[in-house]
Amino acid sequence: EVQLQASGGGLVQTGGSLRLSCAASGFSFDDDAIGWFRQAPGKEREGVSCITNRDGSTFYADSVKGRFTISSDSARHTVYLQMNDLKPEDTAVYYCAAASFLVPDLWTLDVEYDYWGQGTQVTVSS
């Protein structure tokens, strides 16, 4: 059974940091890509970051470049999203997702992902 368990969300002040975790099981972690998406109230879900475990390539949305860092721990089958210098506009529910055959240029498209975890709420107060 494929499982993606996202955790680490919370309430933080502007400028603060959080680290999200996505614990994965039930699929070939080392061959797949793991993406982080977020959805704010009234907005569409958007791609935040992605890592392709096969070669370690990383991708970021322009809005988070320089503030967020994605990393992967193969031994723990866990992907992390370190979020620094958080802003109120980062407030959203964050989801992790796994893709077996991801075309790198399409990493922001949620339809490219096969499995999804439940979300974790991130709230940044001003």
Number of C-alpha atoms within 10 A of each C-alpha: 5 13 17 24 18 25 20 16 18 14 14 18 14 17 14 14 18 18 16 23 22 26 18 22 15 9 16 14 24 17 14 19 27 32 29 28 22 22 19 17 9 6 9 9 18 17 21 25 24 28 24 26 20 11 11 13 13 18 20 21 14 9 11 17 12 11 13 20 18 23 19 20 13 11 8 11 16 19 26 22 22 16 20 17 15 23 19 15 13 20 20 21 18 26 26 32 24 28 21 17 13 17 12 14 8 11 25 21 15 19 10 16 21 13 17 21 20 15 19 21 19 22 21 20 16 11
